[in-house]
Amino acid sequence: MTDLKFFQNKNVLITGHTGFKGTWLARILLNAGANVTGYALEPPTSPSLFGLMHLDQEMHSVIGDIRDLSHLKQVFEEVQPEIVLHLAAQPIVRDSYKDPVYTYETNVMGTVNICECVRLNPCVKSFLNVTTDKVYHNREWEWGYRETDPLDGYDPYSNSKSCSELVTHSYIHSFFDEMEVAVSTARAGNVIGGGDFANDRIVPDCIRAAAKKEPIIVRNPHSTRPYQHVLEPLAAYLMIAQKQYEDPKYAGFYNVGPDDCDCVTTGELVDLFCNAWGEGQTWENKFVGGPHEANFLKLDCSKLKTVFGWSPVWHVDTAIEKTVEWAKVFVNEGNVTECVDRQIREFFGGAYADSNK
């Protein structure tokens, strides 16, 4: 479904390339032979996957703030990207309560700035804004949200990403419809995978505890989320970017999430992790309160499946196994880049091999 050979020699700009998802995405594109430029702040964690893989030595990495319009304009003018993938964001719900102003500045005005640069640079033929499943007005119901459901995120992070969607919609109607650029947004669920060192995320917390041979502390084991391996949404982003580049009729708004069977509670996810890790790993239920977070959330991905014939590759149990595989390489000071490349090859299969011919 994702033709990686398409990206060979294409000029691709990724915002947020030093983050967890951005690093995986940059590596896929580098391996596919794309000319990759990244624009982001310094890696948000220490250690970071970006640093461990030394990607700054393999791509054009620009350290900059998405809120800095003049700098972003300069990079666009220099690079002349054909494809823009916007991942830069303040992505943590609980952090958005601590610093809502920064969250809105980054997630809303950052989107305004990237849209403005796309508007000013006709070299861009395909633009994808990556948002989140949390953009929807969450009614805590049991069925998945569709792209036509109302956007009204609750907390500052979720709400700012709803606003990011609306900014994109406005630019489409006001400017992009009159230009030769195809624009989409992708609303992805919770991602897991090797190299996520963020605070306040369940799988990184599991890995940190397991590495110390301590029980995992779970603050809300009953919340249901659409978990997927990081390669799942990245493959979908690249598919959308490619297809709309080739034919603008594919531009639109897409949910990117796992099948219903992979929407599991946090407790079930941690059980999978403990089984995959082995070594008698355990967890403890310790609800500590805190700001509001959704208890039940999943996506209806029928549109993505119908339009593109898309389907997930790895179920949640495999996603956990691959995450644990990477984590054990890291803990044992092995070659994490080699592990990332191997998992990319396994995930993309023939599409990956074809891109390297």
N, C-alpha and C positions, 0 to 999 in steps of 0.2 A: 504493500500500500504506500510506503514511503520510498520514493526512488532517490536514494542518496547520490546516485551518479549525476542527477540534475544539478546538484550544488557545486560540482567541480568547477573551479575558476570563477564562481559567482562571488561578488563583493557582498558580504553579509555583515551587518552591524548588530551586535547583541548588547542591550543595556542590562546591567546587573550580572555581568559575566564572571565576577569574582565570587558570587554566591554559590550555594550548593547546586541548584538547578542550572544556573548559568555555566558553571564549570563543566558539568556533564554535556550540556548542549554545545559548548565550544569544542569539546573534545570530539564529539560526533562529527561536527562540521570540518574540523581540521583533518580528521581521518578520511573524510569524504573529498578532500582536496579543495575546499572553499578558501577564499581569502577572507579571514575572519578578523574583524576589529571588535574589541570590547570597550564599553564605556561604563565605568562603575566606580564606586568608592573602593578603598582598600578592603580586602576580605573582611567580612563581618565577624569572624571568629579566629581564634588562635588555639590550636592549629586550624588550618583551612584546607579543603580539598584542592583549591586553586594553588595554594602554596606548596602542598605536598607533591603536586604533579608538575610544578615549575612551568605552568602554562604561559607565564609572562615571557618566557624564552622562545615560545613557539608561535605566538600570535601578536598582533598589534594591540597591545593592552594600554588603554588610556585611563588613567585615574582621574575621575571627575565626578562632580555632583550633578545629578539629573535636574536639580533646581537651578543650575547655572546655564541659562539659555544661551548666553554669548559663547561660552566654551563649547556647548553642544553644537551650535551652529557652525563653529569653526571646524569641528571634527567631521560633520556632515559634508562640508565643502571640500575638505581634504580627501575624504575617503570615497565619496560618491557611491554610497551603498545602493545596491539594487533591491536588497531584501533587508527589512528591519524587524527584529524580534525584541519586543519591549518587555523585559522581565524585572527591571529595577524597581524596588519597592521596599517599604518598611513592612515586613511580612508577619510580625508576631502579634497576635491578638492582645495578650496581656501587656506587652510593651506599648501598645497603642493607648491603653488607659493611662500609662505613666507619662507619655509624651504625645498627646493628641495633636498638638500643633505641628510638630515635626512629621507625624504620620500623614496628616492632610497635605502639608507642603510637598512631601515626597510623592505621595500616591496620586494626588490630584494635579498639582501644578507641574509635577514631573511629567504627567501624561500630556498636559497642555503643551509643554515644551517640546516633547518628542513629536506630537502631532504638528506643531508649528514648523519644526524642521522638515518633516515629511512634506508639508504644504509648500515649503520654499525650495525643495530639491526634486525636480522632475525625474532625476535618476532613479528614484524609488518606485518600484513596480509592485511590490508586495510588502504590506505592513501588517504585523500581528501584535495586538496588545493582549498580554497574558494577565488575566485577573484571577478570580477565585470562585469556588462554589458558594462562598459566603456572601456573594453580592445579593442573593435573593432575600426577600422578606420571609423569614423563617417562621413557619406556622407549626413546626415540630410534628408535621404529619408523616404518614408512613410511606408515601409514594415519592418518587423523585421529582425534583423541580425541572421544569422545561424552560427553554429559552424565552418563551412568551410570558413567563410569570413575572410579577412585579419585582423590581430591584429596590431593596431598602435594607441594607445591612444594618445590624443593631449596634455593634461596638465601633469605635473610631476606625479600626483597621477595615472591617467589613464594609462600613459605610463609605470610607474613602475609596474603596475599590468599586463600589456601586457608582460613585461619582466619576471615577475613571472611565467606567463604561459609558456614562452619559456624555462625558467630554468627547469620547471617541465618536459616539453617535452624532453629536452636533457637528464635529468636523467632517464627518462623512456627508451629511446633508448640506452643510454650508460650503464645503470646498471640494472634498475628494470625489464626489459624484461627477464633478466637471473636469476631473483630471484623469490621467491614465495611470491610476494606482488603485490596486485592490486592497481593501482593508477588512480585517476580521478581528473579533475578540474571542479568546478561548478561556472558558471558566473551568478550572481544573480542581479536582479534589485533593485530599491530603496525600503527599508523596513521601515515600520512604526509599532508602537506598544508601549505599556506602558513601561516606564522606560528609554526612550531615552532622555538624558539631554544634548546632544551635541549642541555646537554652530553651527550656519550656516546650520541648517537643518529646513525645513519648519514646520514640525509638532511640534517638540519641541518649535520652535518660537511661534507657535499658542497657545500652552498650557501656555507658560510663559505670553503671552499677556492676554489670557483669565483669568488666575488666578489673574492678576492685574486689570481685568475689563477694559483693554485698547484695542483699535483697533489693529488688526494684520497688520503688515507692510509686504507687499509682493514685493520682488524686481524684479521678472520676472514671472508674472501670465500666460504668454503664452507658457512657456516651457512645453513640454510633456515628461512624465517619466512613466516607468512601476512600479507603486506603488503596494506593497503587504504587508500583515501583516507578521511580523517577523516569525511567526510559519510556514508560507508557505515554505520559502527556507530551514528552519531548518529541517522540515519533509522530504524534498527532499534530503538534505545532508545525513540524517540518512538512508534513503532508498537506496541511491547510495552506502554508506559505507557498509551497510548490504549485498546488492545484490552482490557487487564485492568481498566481503569477502567469500561468499558462492560459487561464480562462477566468475573467473577472466574475462570471456567474457564480463561482464558488465562494465569493466573499460573503461573510455573514457573521452570526453569533453562534458559538458552539460550546456545548457542555462536553467536557472531556473527563470521564470517570470510569471506574470499574463496573463490572456487572453486579447485579444485586447480591450475588453470593459472596462478593468480596466487600460488602458493606458490613463491617463487623464492629462489635463493641471494643472499646479499648482493652477491657479485660481479656477478651478472646484474642486480640492481637498480641498481648503480652504472653498469653499461654503459648501461642505459636512461636514467639521469640524464645521463650524458655526451653521449649522442646528442641528448637533448632540449635540453640547455644549448647545445650547439654550441661555437663559438669554440675548437675544438681541445682541449676539456677532457679530461684524462687522470686515471688513478688508479694507485696503487701498492699492491702487496700487502706489508704490513709487520705480520706477526703479532708482537705484543709481549707475549703471555702475559697473565696476570691471573687473576682468580677465575673459578670455574666458571660457564659459561653453556651452555644447551642448544645442540646443534648442529643438531638436526632437530625441528621442531615445526609441526604444522598441526592444524586443527580439522575435525571432521565437523559440518556445519551442516544436516544432513538434517531435524532437528527443526524448526528455524526455517522451512525451506522447506515442510515438510509442514503445519505448523500454520497458517502465515500466507500461504502462497504466495509467500514472499519470494525474491528473487534479487538479486545484486549489480547495480549500475547501471554502474559504471566499472571496467574491468579495470586491472591494475597499470600498463600503459603509459600509459593516460589519466590515472591518478592521478599519475604522475610528471610528465606534461605540465602538469597543472593546478598542481602544486606549483612547477614551474619558472616557469610563467606568473606566479604570485603573487610568487615570489622576485625576478623581474626587475623587477616593478613596485616592490617594496621597494627594491632596489638602486638603481634610477633615481629614487627619491624620488617615486614616483607615489602615487595614491590607493588605498591597500590596502583600505580599507573598501568602496570601489566594486568592487574585484576580488572580495572575499569575497561581496558581495551578488550579483554576476553569476554566480559559480560556484554559489551556492545556487539561484538561479533555473534555471540550466542543469541542475542535478542533479535538483531536484524537479519541474521542468516544470510541467504543468497543476496539480499539487497545490499548488504555491507560488502560482500565479496565482489559484487559487480561494480561497486563504486571505486574499488581499488585497482581495476583493470586499466 
